[in-house]
Amino acid sequence: MSTAARLANEAAEWSADARFAVYYAPSRASGWWQAGSEWLGRDVENGLAYAPPQPDTLARSVRELTETPRRYGWHGTLVAPFRLADGVSPGELLDQARRWSHQQRAFVLPVKAATLGDFVALQPATPDGEAGMRALASGALSTLDGLRAKPSAADLARRLVAPLTQRQRSLLVEWGYPYVFDEFRFHMTLSSSLDAADERAALVAWWQQRITQLGPLVVDNAALFVEPAPGQSFVLWQRLSFRNVEVEKQ
């Protein structure tokens, strides 16, 4: 079967309301992909399930603490989930996304574990790293914007109920998501919302130790993730490799 035919067969199984997202996903060969997939309990690329590690400092199970991010899989958002515009096929999205990715240069991203609101996430450890991820996300969004369906009036009304600044409200209306461009903050979610500060602190401490072992992230690819039908778990559909150049350190 040709690649085009295989992609068409995959897409034929998805709902008309399928959503797509461009995420950063560590290389399959990296320790970071295995570590994050095990932590969330599932590998969204090959469908394997894992029993997450269980730090001694946690009273509750990791599986309980990671219920929300498990549905989305191990990733950092570059372009938030969206539906395709009328007349746009998944294949067209893949072609455009690949053209964008082939123009990107790989780089190394030092990271840290931190609390972000009431959840725990990996974040860039340096201002240069934050700026690099913001530029990457902004370029992907601008490139693919013409392929996404605009939010319906009902969707906008529902999302505008959230406590947003005027700038974020304007971005939501224009780009379908409030946390883009200057409002973008790259992160890779490690937990659901957690009320207990001591629980968040224990997760941060555990992951800081893992970061020491795993080292920085290598940003050498992105990936197209798909939510096949509303409410279903996201899966990694296609990886988007960056240019095959020597990795540039931050």
PyMOL commands that set and color helices and strands:
alter all, ss='L'
color gray80, all
select helices_A, chain A and resi 3-12+31-40+62-65+67-72+90-101+127-147+153-159+166-175+181-183+197-214
alter helices_A, ss='H'
color red, helices_A
select strands_A, chain A and resi 19-24+76-82+107-109+111-116+119-124+188-189+217-219+221-227+235-241+248-249
alter strands_A, ss='S'
color yellow, strands_A
deselect
rebuild
show_as cartoon
